[in-house]
Amino acid sequence: MASADTAAGAAQPARHVLAVYAHPWAHSFTGFILHSAVRGARAAGHSVEIADLYAEGFDPVLRHADYAQFDHKPMPEDVRREQARVERSDALMFAFPVWWWSFPAMRTQIDIGVMSYAGLTDVRSQFFYEIDDDPESHEEHLRLAYELGRTFLAPEPA
């Protein structure tokens, strides 16, 4: 398996990342952030699959059939397909906007209230503030997203 150099110079094994993108416009600044992070992850030697939820027509509504698991019945095909996509990934990356100071503006709310509840324990989040108000910061945001992607799966410094 291929490896890539981390910032500390240590090798890390190549992994498969599922990057989940939720924004109605593919060419939004959130999309540019996502693609910068994806380029960084690929530069580190990782493979990346992008799940563009809007483009794929993802239906987030919890329906009666989705309760099948509680009756020990098979989940619907669309749910099993998404579960398989997550299961074949070594890591998950999420890119989505925070509009009008709404959810998930609080880091604890997303890291613990959502991710930890779903069983994800090694969670790191990065918020990019003032993307509409400060166009000069766009280049810095994109550089940071690239670095986050490049070091996404690097071991924590000892």
C-alpha positions in Angstrom: 0.0 0.0 0.0 1.3 3.5 -0.8 2.4 5.9 1.9 2.8 9.6 2.1 5.0 11.9 4.2 3.4 13.7 7.1 4.5 17.1 8.3 6.8 15.4 10.8 8.4 13.3 8.1 6.9 10.0 9.2 5.1 7.7 6.7 1.4 7.1 7.0 -0.5 4.3 5.2 -2.7 5.3 2.3 -6.4 5.2 3.4 -9.8 5.6 1.7 -11.7 8.8 2.7 -15.4 9.4 2.2 -15.8 13.2 1.8 -19.5 14.1 2.4 -20.5 17.4 0.8 -23.9 19.0 1.6 -24.5 22.2 -0.3 -27.0 23.0 -3.0 -24.4 24.7 -5.2 -21.5 22.7 -6.5 -19.4 25.8 -7.1 -20.0 27.4 -3.7 -17.0 28.5 -1.5 -17.9 25.5 0.6 -17.3 23.4 -2.5 -13.9 25.1 -3.0 -13.0 24.3 0.6 -14.0 20.6 0.1 -11.9 20.3 -3.1 -8.9 21.9 -1.4 -9.1 19.4 1.4 -9.6 16.5 -1.1 -6.5 17.7 -3.1 -4.6 17.7 0.2 -5.7 14.2 1.1 -4.9 12.9 -2.4 -1.4 14.6 -2.2 -0.9 12.6 1.0 -1.5 9.4 -0.9 -5.1 8.7 0.1 -8.0 7.8 -2.2 -11.1 10.0 -1.8 -14.7 9.3 -2.8 -17.0 12.4 -2.7 -20.6 12.0 -1.7 -22.3 15.1 -3.0 -25.6 14.7 -1.2 -27.5 17.4 -3.2 -26.2 16.2 -6.6 -27.1 12.6 -5.7 -30.6 13.5 -4.6 -30.0 12.2 -1.1 -33.2 12.0 0.9 -32.5 12.7 4.6 -36.1 12.0 5.7 -36.5 9.3 8.3 -39.3 7.1 6.9 -41.2 4.2 8.5 -39.2 1.6 6.5 -36.0 3.0 8.1 -37.1 1.6 11.4 -36.7 -1.9 10.1 -33.5 -2.4 12.1 -35.5 -2.1 15.3 -37.6 -5.0 14.2 -34.5 -7.1 13.2 -35.5 -6.7 9.5 -33.2 -5.6 6.6 -32.8 -1.9 6.1 -34.0 -0.4 2.8 -31.7 -0.6 -0.1 -30.8 3.1 -0.2 -29.8 2.9 3.5 -27.7 -0.2 3.0 -26.0 1.5 0.0 -25.0 4.4 2.2 -23.9 2.2 5.0 -21.7 0.2 2.6 -20.1 3.5 1.4 -19.3 4.4 5.0 -18.0 0.9 5.8 -15.6 0.8 2.9 -14.0 4.1 4.1 -11.2 4.4 6.7 -12.2 8.0 7.5 -15.0 10.5 6.9 -14.7 14.1 6.0 -17.7 16.5 6.0 -18.1 19.8 4.3 -21.2 21.8 4.8 -22.2 25.5 5.4 -23.3 27.1 8.6 -25.9 29.7 7.6 -27.3 32.5 9.8 -25.5 31.4 13.0 -27.5 28.2 13.0 -26.6 24.6 13.7 -23.8 23.5 14.0 -22.3 26.8 15.1 -21.4 25.2 18.5 -18.4 22.8 18.1 -19.6 20.6 21.0 -23.0 20.2 19.4 -21.5 18.7 16.2 -18.5 16.9 17.6 -20.3 15.3 20.6 -24.0 15.7 20.0 -23.9 14.4 16.5 -20.7 12.6 15.7 -20.1 10.9 19.0 -23.7 9.9 19.2 -23.3 8.2 15.8 -20.3 6.3 17.1 -17.5 8.5 15.7 -15.0 9.2 18.5 -11.9 10.6 16.8 -13.5 13.9 15.6 -11.8 17.1 14.7 -13.7 20.0 13.2 -12.6 23.2 11.5 -14.9 26.1 11.0 -14.1 28.7 8.3 -15.5 32.0 9.4 -16.4 35.2 7.5 -16.2 33.7 4.0 -18.8 36.1 2.6 -17.6 39.2 4.5 -13.9 38.8 3.9 -13.0 37.8 0.4 -9.3 38.4 1.1 -9.3 35.5 3.5 -10.5 33.0 0.8 -6.9 32.1 -0.2 -5.9 31.5 3.4 -9.1 29.4 3.9 -8.3 27.3 0.8 -4.6 26.9 2.0 -5.8 25.7 5.4 -8.3 23.3 3.9 -5.6 21.8 1.7 -3.3 21.3 4.8 -6.1 19.8 6.7 -6.7 17.3 3.9 -3.0 16.6 3.6 -2.6 15.9 7.3 -6.1 14.5 7.8 -5.0 11.0 8.6 -1.5 11.8 9.9 -0.7 10.4 13.4 -1.0 12.8 16.2 2.3 14.2 17.4 3.7 12.3 20.5 
